[in-house]
């Protein structure tokens, strides 16, 4: 009883706020089923690291010897010292992705690039609001719509806001079905959203599927060396999937590896969600900038499609541009749902899927590029 009273007396109002944040993330994960594999461990971790005298942060052993607690050790080993966990997760992501729709229609590559506009718009906004360069870039990468990339970039650049950045990135990824329709309707007309697109599926040979991840890795290696760790592991995972001789390994990467790393990553990131650092005006600003980044990502892709339509005889449904973000396959499903709402017979899913997987590649390349650019100034 004495220990309980001592613990309750030690609780600050900031820690109470973090308990509420933790419960909120758990609620979104379980009740709303928004990214449960990440939001659930992040929410539980936010509670863990803010308990008074929490043993997950530090431990006092016999003889008064102090050692790192389990979450602090995981953070130092898997993220701070080596960035291992976010990078390893890309093997699983790559094994899940089918690049067939993109190889069938290479034009969709452009939308993956166009939908990264939110990154650079958010970096500018963060800089204007007073964040220094490494923090502004780390915050802006939320616009990649890719949680592991956001965590990796913020850690490599040494941002002190990694916890807020991770929460913003994964929360807005989960809210794609709400954020994207709003952004798309801002810059399109009903007539544009009703545009139909022909789809003529072309056979993608096994040789092409195998060569694609290898060639992409080589090209990126020459163009953006800082992106190789991200793109290389993503493409290695895809090569495991497409080679046709590693079925068990492909299934392991897609399920066991991806799930294990995701759970560990979620609870480990909570190390950066300690109340004294997390509960601040800066965190609210980061959440607002993250939302701005997601909206501008979508708008950037849509406006690129509208610009291309000025020169094309066969028009592109501009909603396809909005699918160029990294949130795969959620974004392409959202675009198809919107198309069906405007015109029940309109099927643009495969075009949207092509843009969506292109966004996965573009987001990791963008992450490497910003690391490379900022490293020149630090």
C-alpha positions as CSV (number, residue, x, y, z in Angstrom):
1,X,0.0,0.0,0.0
2,X,2.9,2.3,0.8
3,X,4.4,1.7,-2.6
4,X,1.1,2.4,-4.3
5,X,0.6,5.7,-2.5
6,X,4.2,6.7,-3.3
7,X,3.7,5.9,-7.0
8,X,0.4,7.8,-7.2
9,X,2.0,10.9,-5.6
10,X,4.8,10.7,-8.3
11,X,2.4,10.8,-11.2
12,X,2.5,14.2,-13.1
13,X,-0.4,15.7,-15.1
14,X,1.8,15.1,-18.2
15,X,1.9,11.4,-17.4
16,X,-1.9,11.4,-17.0
17,X,-2.1,12.9,-20.5
18,X,0.1,10.1,-21.9
19,X,-2.2,7.5,-20.2
20,X,-5.1,9.0,-22.1
21,X,-3.0,9.0,-25.3
22,X,-2.2,5.3,-24.7
23,X,-5.9,4.4,-24.1
24,X,-6.8,6.4,-27.2
25,X,-4.4,4.5,-29.4
26,X,-5.6,1.2,-28.0
27,X,-9.2,2.2,-28.6
28,X,-8.4,3.1,-32.3
29,X,-6.6,-0.2,-32.7
30,X,-9.3,-2.5,-31.2
31,X,-12.6,-0.7,-31.7
32,X,-11.9,1.0,-35.0
33,X,-9.3,-1.5,-36.3
34,X,-7.0,1.3,-37.4
35,X,-3.5,-0.2,-37.9
36,X,-4.0,-2.5,-34.8
37,X,-0.6,-4.2,-35.2
38,X,1.2,-0.8,-34.6
39,X,-1.2,1.3,-32.7
40,X,-1.9,-1.3,-30.0
41,X,1.7,-1.9,-29.0
42,X,2.4,1.9,-29.3
43,X,-0.6,2.7,-27.0
44,X,0.3,0.1,-24.4
45,X,4.0,1.2,-24.6
46,X,2.9,4.8,-24.0
47,X,1.4,3.7,-20.7
48,X,4.3,1.5,-19.7
49,X,7.0,4.1,-20.1
50,X,5.1,6.7,-18.2
51,X,4.5,4.6,-15.0
52,X,6.4,6.1,-12.1
53,X,9.8,4.4,-11.5
54,X,9.0,2.2,-14.5
55,X,11.3,-0.8,-14.8
56,X,11.0,-0.9,-18.6
57,X,13.2,2.2,-18.8
58,X,15.8,1.3,-16.2
59,X,16.5,-1.4,-13.6
60,X,18.3,-1.4,-10.3
61,X,19.9,-4.8,-9.7
62,X,21.3,-6.3,-6.5
63,X,24.1,-4.2,-5.2
64,X,22.7,-1.0,-6.6
65,X,23.9,-1.7,-10.2
66,X,21.8,0.1,-12.7
67,X,21.0,-1.3,-16.2
68,X,18.8,-0.4,-19.1
69,X,15.2,-1.6,-18.9
70,X,13.8,-3.8,-21.8
71,X,12.3,-1.0,-23.8
72,X,15.3,1.2,-23.5
73,X,17.5,-1.7,-24.5
74,X,15.3,-2.5,-27.5
75,X,15.3,1.1,-28.6
76,X,19.1,1.4,-28.3
77,X,19.8,-1.9,-30.0
78,X,17.2,-2.0,-32.7
79,X,16.7,1.7,-33.6
80,X,19.2,4.1,-32.1
81,X,22.4,2.0,-32.7
82,X,21.6,0.2,-35.9
83,X,18.2,1.3,-37.3
84,X,17.8,-2.5,-37.8
85,X,14.1,-2.9,-37.0
86,X,12.6,-0.4,-39.5
87,X,14.9,-1.7,-42.3
88,X,14.2,-5.4,-41.6
89,X,10.5,-4.6,-41.8
90,X,10.9,-3.7,-45.4
91,X,11.7,-7.3,-46.3
92,X,8.2,-8.3,-45.1
93,X,6.6,-5.3,-46.9
94,X,8.4,-6.2,-50.1
95,X,7.3,-9.8,-49.9
96,X,3.7,-8.6,-49.6
97,X,3.7,-6.3,-52.7
98,X,2.7,-7.4,-56.2
99,X,4.4,-5.0,-58.7
100,X,2.4,-6.6,-61.6
101,X,-0.1,-3.7,-62.0
102,X,2.8,-1.2,-62.1
103,X,4.7,-3.2,-64.6
104,X,1.6,-3.5,-66.7
105,X,1.2,0.3,-66.8
106,X,4.6,2.0,-66.2
107,X,2.9,5.4,-66.5
108,X,1.8,4.9,-62.9
109,X,5.4,5.5,-61.8
110,X,4.8,9.2,-62.2
111,X,2.1,9.3,-59.6
112,X,4.3,7.7,-57.0
113,X,6.7,10.7,-57.5
114,X,3.9,13.3,-57.6
115,X,2.3,12.1,-54.4
116,X,5.5,12.9,-52.5
117,X,4.8,16.6,-52.8
118,X,3.5,16.6,-49.2
119,X,7.0,15.8,-47.9
120,X,8.6,18.9,-49.2
121,X,5.5,21.1,-48.5
122,X,5.6,19.9,-44.8
123,X,9.4,20.4,-44.5
124,X,8.9,24.1,-45.6
125,X,6.0,24.5,-43.2
126,X,7.9,23.0,-40.3
127,X,10.9,25.3,-41.0
128,X,8.7,28.3,-41.1
129,X,7.2,27.3,-37.7
130,X,10.7,27.3,-36.2
131,X,11.9,23.7,-36.2
132,X,15.6,23.3,-37.0
133,X,16.6,21.6,-40.3
134,X,17.0,18.0,-39.0
135,X,13.7,18.2,-37.1
136,X,11.8,19.9,-40.0
137,X,13.0,17.2,-42.4
138,X,12.1,14.4,-40.0
139,X,8.6,15.9,-39.5
140,X,8.2,16.4,-43.2
141,X,8.9,12.7,-44.0
142,X,5.6,11.9,-42.3
143,X,4.3,12.9,-45.8
144,X,5.9,9.7,-47.1
145,X,2.8,7.9,-45.7
146,X,5.2,5.2,-44.6
147,X,5.7,4.6,-40.9
148,X,9.1,2.7,-41.0
149,X,10.6,5.3,-43.3
150,X,9.4,8.1,-41.0
151,X,11.0,6.3,-37.9
152,X,14.2,5.6,-39.8
153,X,14.8,9.1,-41.1
154,X,14.0,10.8,-37.8
155,X,16.4,8.4,-36.0
156,X,19.2,8.7,-38.6
157,X,19.0,12.5,-38.4
158,X,18.8,12.5,-34.6
159,X,15.5,14.2,-34.2
160,X,14.2,14.4,-30.7
161,X,10.6,14.1,-31.9
162,X,10.7,10.5,-33.0
163,X,7.8,9.4,-30.8
164,X,5.5,12.2,-32.0
165,X,6.5,11.5,-35.6
166,X,5.8,7.8,-35.3
167,X,2.4,8.5,-33.7
168,X,1.5,11.0,-36.5
169,X,2.7,8.8,-39.3
170,X,0.8,5.7,-38.2
171,X,-2.3,7.5,-37.1
172,X,-2.7,9.3,-40.4
173,X,-1.9,6.1,-42.3
174,X,-4.8,4.5,-40.4
175,X,-7.0,7.5,-41.3
176,X,-6.4,7.4,-45.0
177,X,-10.1,6.4,-45.6
178,X,-11.1,9.7,-44.0
179,X,-8.3,12.1,-45.1
180,X,-8.0,11.1,-48.7
181,X,-11.6,11.5,-49.8
182,X,-11.7,15.0,-48.2
183,X,-8.5,16.0,-50.0
184,X,-9.5,14.6,-53.4
185,X,-12.9,16.4,-53.3
186,X,-11.2,19.7,-52.6
187,X,-9.5,19.7,-56.0
188,X,-11.7,17.6,-58.3
189,X,-15.1,17.9,-59.9
190,X,-17.8,15.2,-60.0
191,X,-17.3,14.8,-63.7
192,X,-13.5,14.3,-63.2
193,X,-14.2,11.6,-60.6
194,X,-16.5,9.8,-63.0
195,X,-13.8,9.4,-65.7
196,X,-13.6,5.8,-66.8
197,X,-10.3,4.2,-67.7
198,X,-9.7,1.1,-69.9
199,X,-7.6,-1.7,-68.5
200,X,-6.0,-4.1,-70.8
201,X,-4.1,-6.6,-68.6
202,X,-0.8,-7.5,-70.2
203,X,1.1,-10.6,-69.1
204,X,4.0,-9.8,-66.9
205,X,6.6,-12.6,-67.4
206,X,8.3,-14.2,-64.5
207,X,11.6,-13.0,-65.9
208,X,10.4,-9.4,-65.8
209,X,9.1,-9.8,-62.2
210,X,12.5,-11.2,-61.1
211,X,14.6,-8.6,-62.9
212,X,12.5,-5.7,-61.7
213,X,13.6,-5.7,-58.0
214,X,17.2,-6.3,-59.0
215,X,17.3,-3.4,-61.6
216,X,15.4,-1.0,-59.3
217,X,18.0,-1.6,-56.5
218,X,20.9,-1.1,-58.9
219,X,19.4,2.1,-60.4
220,X,18.6,3.6,-57.0
221,X,22.1,2.6,-55.8
222,X,23.7,4.8,-58.4
223,X,21.2,7.7,-58.2
224,X,20.5,7.8,-54.5
225,X,23.0,5.7,-52.5
226,X,21.5,6.7,-49.2
227,X,18.2,5.0,-50.2
228,X,19.8,1.6,-50.9
229,X,19.3,0.2,-47.4
230,X,15.5,1.0,-47.7
231,X,14.9,0.2,-51.3
232,X,17.3,-2.8,-51.3
233,X,15.6,-4.6,-48.4
234,X,12.2,-3.7,-49.9
235,X,13.2,-5.2,-53.3
236,X,14.9,-8.2,-51.7
237,X,11.6,-9.1,-50.0
238,X,9.9,-8.8,-53.4
239,X,12.6,-11.0,-55.0
240,X,11.9,-13.7,-52.4
241,X,8.2,-13.5,-53.4
242,X,8.7,-13.5,-57.2
243,X,11.6,-16.0,-57.6
244,X,9.3,-18.9,-57.2
245,X,11.7,-21.2,-55.4
246,X,11.4,-19.8,-51.8
247,X,7.7,-20.2,-51.0
248,X,8.2,-21.0,-47.3
249,X,10.6,-18.1,-46.9
250,X,8.2,-15.7,-48.7
251,X,5.4,-16.7,-46.4
252,X,7.7,-16.3,-43.4
253,X,8.7,-12.8,-44.5
254,X,5.1,-11.8,-45.1
255,X,3.7,-13.1,-41.9
256,X,6.1,-14.2,-39.1
257,X,8.9,-11.6,-39.8
258,X,6.6,-8.7,-40.6
259,X,4.4,-9.3,-37.6
260,X,7.2,-9.8,-35.1
261,X,9.1,-6.7,-36.2
262,X,5.9,-4.7,-36.3
263,X,5.1,-5.6,-32.7
264,X,8.6,-4.9,-31.5
265,X,8.9,-1.7,-33.4
266,X,5.6,-0.4,-32.0
267,X,6.4,-1.0,-28.4
268,X,10.0,0.1,-28.8
269,X,9.1,3.5,-30.3
270,X,7.1,4.2,-27.1
271,X,10.5,4.9,-25.5
272,X,10.3,8.3,-27.2
273,X,6.8,8.9,-25.8
274,X,7.8,9.8,-22.2
275,X,5.6,12.5,-20.9
276,X,8.2,15.2,-20.3
277,X,9.2,15.2,-23.9
278,X,5.9,14.3,-25.6
279,X,3.4,16.5,-23.9
280,X,4.2,19.9,-25.5
281,X,3.1,22.5,-28.0
282,X,5.7,21.0,-30.4
283,X,3.9,17.7,-30.5
284,X,0.6,19.3,-31.4
285,X,2.3,21.2,-34.1
286,X,3.9,18.0,-35.5
287,X,0.4,16.3,-35.5
288,X,-0.9,19.3,-37.5
289,X,2.0,19.3,-39.9
290,X,1.6,15.6,-40.4
291,X,-2.1,16.0,-41.4
292,X,-1.0,18.9,-43.7
293,X,1.6,16.5,-45.3
294,X,-0.9,13.8,-46.0
295,X,-3.4,16.2,-47.5
296,X,-0.7,17.8,-49.7
297,X,0.5,14.3,-50.8
298,X,-2.9,13.5,-52.1
299,X,-3.5,16.9,-53.7
300,X,0.0,16.7,-55.4
301,X,-0.8,13.4,-57.0
302,X,-4.2,14.5,-58.2
303,X,-3.0,17.8,-59.6
304,X,-0.3,15.9,-61.5
305,X,-3.0,13.7,-63.1
306,X,-5.0,16.8,-64.0
307,X,-1.9,18.4,-65.6
308,X,-1.2,15.3,-67.6
309,X,-4.9,15.3,-68.8
310,X,-4.1,18.6,-70.6
311,X,-2.0,16.6,-73.1
312,X,-3.6,13.2,-73.2
313,X,-6.4,12.1,-75.6
314,X,-7.5,9.3,-73.2
315,X,-8.0,11.1,-69.9
316,X,-6.8,9.8,-66.6
317,X,-9.2,9.7,-63.6
318,X,-7.3,12.3,-61.4
319,X,-8.2,10.3,-58.3
320,X,-5.5,7.8,-59.5
321,X,-2.9,10.4,-58.7
322,X,-4.1,10.4,-55.0
323,X,-3.3,6.7,-54.8
324,X,0.4,7.4,-55.3
325,X,1.0,7.5,-51.6
326,X,2.8,4.7,-49.8
327,X,-0.2,3.4,-47.8
328,X,-0.6,0.1,-49.7
329,X,-3.2,-1.3,-50.4
330,X,-5.5,1.0,-48.4
331,X,-5.2,4.0,-50.6
332,X,-6.0,2.1,-53.8
333,X,-9.1,0.6,-52.1
334,X,-10.2,4.0,-51.0
335,X,-9.9,5.4,-54.6
336,X,-11.9,2.5,-56.0
337,X,-14.6,3.0,-53.4
338,X,-14.9,6.7,-54.3
339,X,-15.1,5.8,-58.0
340,X,-17.9,3.4,-57.4
341,X,-19.8,6.0,-55.3
342,X,-19.6,8.4,-58.3
343,X,-20.3,5.8,-60.9
344,X,-21.3,2.3,-59.8
345,X,-19.8,0.7,-62.9
346,X,-16.4,2.4,-62.8
347,X,-13.6,0.0,-62.0
348,X,-10.2,1.7,-61.7
349,X,-8.7,-0.5,-59.0
350,X,-5.8,-1.9,-61.0
351,X,-4.7,1.6,-62.1
352,X,-4.9,2.8,-58.5
353,X,-2.9,-0.3,-57.3
354,X,-0.2,0.5,-59.8
355,X,0.1,4.1,-58.5
356,X,0.0,2.8,-55.0
357,X,2.9,0.4,-55.3
358,X,4.8,3.1,-57.1
359,X,4.3,5.3,-54.1
360,X,5.9,2.6,-51.9
361,X,9.1,2.8,-54.0
362,X,9.0,6.6,-54.2
363,X,8.6,7.0,-50.5
364,X,11.7,5.1,-49.6
365,X,13.7,6.8,-52.3
366,X,12.5,10.2,-50.9
367,X,13.6,9.1,-47.4
368,X,17.1,8.3,-48.7
369,X,17.2,11.6,-50.7
370,X,16.4,13.8,-47.7
371,X,18.9,12.0,-45.5
372,X,21.5,12.6,-48.2
373,X,20.6,16.2,-48.6
374,X,20.5,17.1,-44.9
375,X,23.7,15.2,-44.2
376,X,25.5,17.7,-46.4
377,X,24.4,20.6,-44.2
378,X,25.0,19.0,-40.8
